[in-house]
Amino acid sequence: MPRFILLLISTLCFGSLFGQMVSIRGQAADYAGKEIVFYTYREPVSHQPHQLAKTTVEKDGNFVLAFSVGQSTEIYTGLEKYKGSLVVEPGFSYQISLPVYSPRTAQEAASPYFEPELYWLSIKGAKASDLNILVRAFLTDYNREIALHTVDLYQKRSPDTLKAIISRLKYRYPTGKYPYLNTLKTYSYGEMELAVNQQNKEGIAKKYFASAEIALAHPAYQHLFNALFSDYLKNKSQDFRQKESLKKALQGNFEGFVAQLSGTGYRKEVAELIAVKSFYDGFFSGKFDKPSMLKGLKEAGTLSTFEPLKALLPGILSKITSLQEGSPAPELMLRNQKEAPFRLRPNGKFLYLAFFRSDSKESRAELDSMVSMNKKLNSILTIVPVSLDKNFADALKLWNDKKYPWELVAPIHPDSAISDYRIKVVPTFYLVGPDQKLILSPALSPSHNFEALFLKIYRESRFKQQRK
């Protein structure tokens, strides 16, 4: 019996209360034993991947997954060098083919800049009139038009070229029965219009967002929204004429900021989305008061009247509050080399988490450095190296060769651990206090003088305890 995990995602289902099931199956012998995870992006603010379903490919290459959606949704799956893409419709079943398995090189896997190549998953029995085929045909023509007229669009900013391209595409792809495709076309045209009219961002924003239906989960809507509203407060604050109008926003006054945006022509739901995006970007910009930006987001969580956005705000807030120094360390479920659960238990000591991969030269060097550090600090610091190797046997071989003093462990759910700790490169380190709260997030590596900084933190902690 195929093994699969079913995840209902009612927060995606803005068109209906519960959504309808989608099933995906296929046969890929070269992926046997490997995990396949499908995910989507539900909003343009934090743009976090949201897992829909995952499965392990059977020994014979068969796999099947099922999940629920309430509207046509573009979904993705990471396939090492590729990023598979498919648009699914509620209630449909799909038999797909995966690309030939092509693992990333060690250098690609270690690089935070590596981007997998987009791969349109082929669908068995697809017809020319099916949604995926029409979407792919439109995007192929759209990208070809941009490639042929890049100079006219992006350098000369020719409105005549823009008009001619849109006219040709509208002739080939008239408004049809698929709302997903219609939205894709609308916001793709908007992206070209923005390229030609960079000096009129406000006008384009009003044209495409002021009163239009909000398509939170649509990638074309998300892309143009971010092109226009990313770092909104930062960009507005550079204009001294905007200083007074930004006062409420910079104070984290959600209702006041929404009222101001509504007064300029945005309907309330759109104004709320812009405000949330502004507070979120403002928090990470380094330019504004973080507590005020956080205050604005928390107020949005209670005062927003746009229910789909309100439902997503806890996840957006968690992206900010999680991994902040002083916040609880995300739960980490581990297993040892005997496949037995390994739990991190509070023992009154500080905890140094070290995420590594055995094929990383930097990881191996830092592990060697931690051996001597472990001998000095073992009574006050617990060091836990966590393997992120795709093949646990590789890490086990390294442990046997080096005779490291720690028990070898790995996450039971690697994708969750990587996401929760936002690991983009290995090795990555975190320091957790005896109260299970993050102290250094991320922490320095042993080779970058972590030991000296830790001893300072430890002495200060002891001094505070003695004063109490």
ChimeraX attribute file (.defattr): number of C-alpha atoms within 10 A of each C-alpha:
attribute: neighborCount
match mode: 1-to-1
recipient: residues
	/A:1	6
	/A:2	11
	/A:3	13
	/A:4	16
	/A:5	15
	/A:6	14
	/A:7	14
	/A:8	18
	/A:9	17
	/A:10	16
	/A:11	18
	/A:12	26
	/A:13	21
	/A:14	17
	/A:15	11
	/A:16	12
	/A:17	12
	/A:18	16
	/A:19	21
	/A:20	18
	/A:21	16
	/A:22	18
	/A:23	16
	/A:24	17
	/A:25	15
	/A:26	18
	/A:27	18
	/A:28	20
	/A:29	17
	/A:30	16
	/A:31	23
	/A:32	16
	/A:33	14
	/A:34	15
	/A:35	14
	/A:36	18
	/A:37	18
	/A:38	22
	/A:39	18
	/A:40	21
	/A:41	21
	/A:42	24
	/A:43	24
	/A:44	22
	/A:45	24
	/A:46	18
	/A:47	14
	/A:48	16
	/A:49	15
	/A:50	16
	/A:51	18
	/A:52	21
	/A:53	21
	/A:54	22
	/A:55	20
	/A:56	21
	/A:57	24
	/A:58	20
	/A:59	14
	/A:60	13
	/A:61	16
	/A:62	16
	/A:63	26
	/A:64	23
	/A:65	24
	/A:66	20
	/A:67	21
	/A:68	23
	/A:69	26
	/A:70	22
	/A:71	21
	/A:72	20
	/A:73	21
	/A:74	19
	/A:75	18
	/A:76	23
	/A:77	21
	/A:78	18
	/A:79	24
	/A:80	17
	/A:81	20
	/A:82	21
	/A:83	17
	/A:84	21
	/A:85	20
	/A:86	21
	/A:87	17
	/A:88	20
	/A:89	21
	/A:90	18
	/A:91	16
	/A:92	11
	/A:93	15
	/A:94	19
	/A:95	17
	/A:96	17
	/A:97	15
	/A:98	19
	/A:99	17
	/A:100	12
	/A:101	14
	/A:102	12
	/A:103	12
	/A:104	15
	/A:105	11
	/A:106	12
	/A:107	11
	/A:108	15
	/A:109	20
	/A:110	18
	/A:111	13
	/A:112	12
	/A:113	10
	/A:114	13
	/A:115	13
	/A:116	15
	/A:117	13
	/A:118	15
	/A:119	18
	/A:120	19
	/A:121	19
	/A:122	18
	/A:123	17
	/A:124	11
	/A:125	10
	/A:126	14
	/A:127	11
	/A:128	10
	/A:129	8
	/A:130	11
	/A:131	20
	/A:132	23
	/A:133	16
	/A:134	16
	/A:135	19
	/A:136	15
	/A:137	13
	/A:138	19
	/A:139	14
	/A:140	11
	/A:141	15
	/A:142	19
	/A:143	12
	/A:144	12
	/A:145	16
	/A:146	16
	/A:147	11
	/A:148	10
	/A:149	17
	/A:150	14
	/A:151	12
	/A:152	16
	/A:153	22
	/A:154	16
	/A:155	11
	/A:156	12
	/A:157	19
	/A:158	17
	/A:159	15
	/A:160	10
	/A:161	15
	/A:162	20
	/A:163	13
	/A:164	11
	/A:165	18
	/A:166	20
	/A:167	12
	/A:168	13
	/A:169	16
	/A:170	15
	/A:171	10
	/A:172	11
	/A:173	17
	/A:174	10
	/A:175	14
	/A:176	9
	/A:177	9
	/A:178	14
	/A:179	13
	/A:180	20
	/A:181	20
	/A:182	16
	/A:183	18
	/A:184	19
	/A:185	24
	/A:186	16
	/A:187	21
	/A:188	20
	/A:189	20
	/A:190	21
	/A:191	20
	/A:192	21
	/A:193	21
	/A:194	22
	/A:195	17
	/A:196	20
	/A:197	17
	/A:198	13
	/A:199	10
	/A:200	11
	/A:201	16
	/A:202	11
	/A:203	13
	/A:204	19
	/A:205	18
	/A:206	14
	/A:207	12
	/A:208	17
	/A:209	22
	/A:210	21
	/A:211	14
	/A:212	12
	/A:213	11
	/A:214	16
	/A:215	16
	/A:216	20
	/A:217	21
	/A:218	22
	/A:219	20
	/A:220	22
	/A:221	25
	/A:222	20
	/A:223	14
	/A:224	23
	/A:225	23
	/A:226	17
	/A:227	14
	/A:228	18
	/A:229	21
	/A:230	19
	/A:231	20
	/A:232	17
	/A:233	22
	/A:234	16
	/A:235	11
	/A:236	14
	/A:237	18
	/A:238	10
	/A:239	9
	/A:240	8
	/A:241	10
	/A:242	13
	/A:243	12
	/A:244	9
	/A:245	14
	/A:246	16
	/A:247	14
	/A:248	17
	/A:249	22
	/A:250	22
	/A:251	17
	/A:252	24
	/A:253	20
	/A:254	26
	/A:255	19
	/A:256	16
	/A:257	25
	/A:258	25
	/A:259	16
	/A:260	17
	/A:261	20
	/A:262	17
	/A:263	12
	/A:264	11
	/A:265	14
	/A:266	21
	/A:267	17
	/A:268	19
	/A:269	21
	/A:270	21
	/A:271	23
	/A:272	26
	/A:273	23
	/A:274	24
	/A:275	27
	/A:276	29
	/A:277	24
	/A:278	24
	/A:279	29
	/A:280	24
	/A:281	21
	/A:282	24
	/A:283	20
	/A:284	14
	/A:285	14
	/A:286	10
	/A:287	11
	/A:288	17
	/A:289	15
	/A:290	18
	/A:291	12
	/A:292	18
	/A:293	24
	/A:294	20
	/A:295	16
	/A:296	25
	/A:297	28
	/A:298	18
	/A:299	15
	/A:300	25
	/A:301	21
	/A:302	10
	/A:303	13
	/A:304	23
	/A:305	13
	/A:306	14
	/A:307	13
	/A:308	18
	/A:309	22
	/A:310	19
	/A:311	15
	/A:312	16
	/A:313	22
	/A:314	13
	/A:315	14
	/A:316	22
	/A:317	16
	/A:318	11
	/A:319	16
	/A:320	15
	/A:321	14
	/A:322	18
	/A:323	22
	/A:324	17
	/A:325	17
	/A:326	17
	/A:327	15
	/A:328	17
	/A:329	22
	/A:330	14
	/A:331	13
	/A:332	18
	/A:333	17
	/A:334	21
	/A:335	17
	/A:336	16
	/A:337	15
	/A:338	9
	/A:339	11
	/A:340	11
	/A:341	14
	/A:342	19
	/A:343	13
	/A:344	13
	/A:345	10
	/A:346	12
	/A:347	12
	/A:348	13
	/A:349	18
	/A:350	25
	/A:351	24
	/A:352	20
	/A:353	18
	/A:354	24
	/A:355	23
	/A:356	25
	/A:357	26
	/A:358	24
	/A:359	16
	/A:360	17
	/A:361	13
	/A:362	14
	/A:363	20
	/A:364	17
	/A:365	13
	/A:366	17
	/A:367	21
	/A:368	14
	/A:369	14
	/A:370	21
	/A:371	15
	/A:372	12
	/A:373	16
	/A:374	17
	/A:375	10
	/A:376	12
	/A:377	15
	/A:378	13
	/A:379	10
	/A:380	16
	/A:381	22
	/A:382	20
	/A:383	21
	/A:384	17
	/A:385	22
	/A:386	24
	/A:387	23
	/A:388	21
	/A:389	19
	/A:390	13
	/A:391	11
	/A:392	16
	/A:393	12
	/A:394	14
	/A:395	23
	/A:396	17
	/A:397	12
	/A:398	15
	/A:399	16
	/A:400	9
	/A:401	9
	/A:402	12
	/A:403	9
	/A:404	14
	/A:405	12
	/A:406	13
	/A:407	13
	/A:408	21
	/A:409	25
	/A:410	26
	/A:411	20
	/A:412	17
	/A:413	12
	/A:414	17
	/A:415	13
	/A:416	15
	/A:417	20
	/A:418	15
	/A:419	12
	/A:420	16
	/A:421	20
	/A:422	14
	/A:423	16
	/A:424	15
	/A:425	16
	/A:426	20
	/A:427	25
	/A:428	20
	/A:429	24
	/A:430	21
	/A:431	25
	/A:432	25
	/A:433	22
	/A:434	16
	/A:435	15
	/A:436	21
	/A:437	19
	/A:438	24
	/A:439	24
	/A:440	20
	/A:441	19
	/A:442	18
	/A:443	20
	/A:444	17
	/A:445	20
	/A:446	20
	/A:447	13
	/A:448	11
	/A:449	10
	/A:450	16
	/A:451	18
	/A:452	11
	/A:453	13
	/A:454	20
	/A:455	13
	/A:456	11
	/A:457	15
	/A:458	17
	/A:459	11
	/A:460	12
	/A:461	12
	/A:462	11
	/A:463	11
	/A:464	10
	/A:465	9
	/A:466	8
	/A:467	6
	/A:468	6
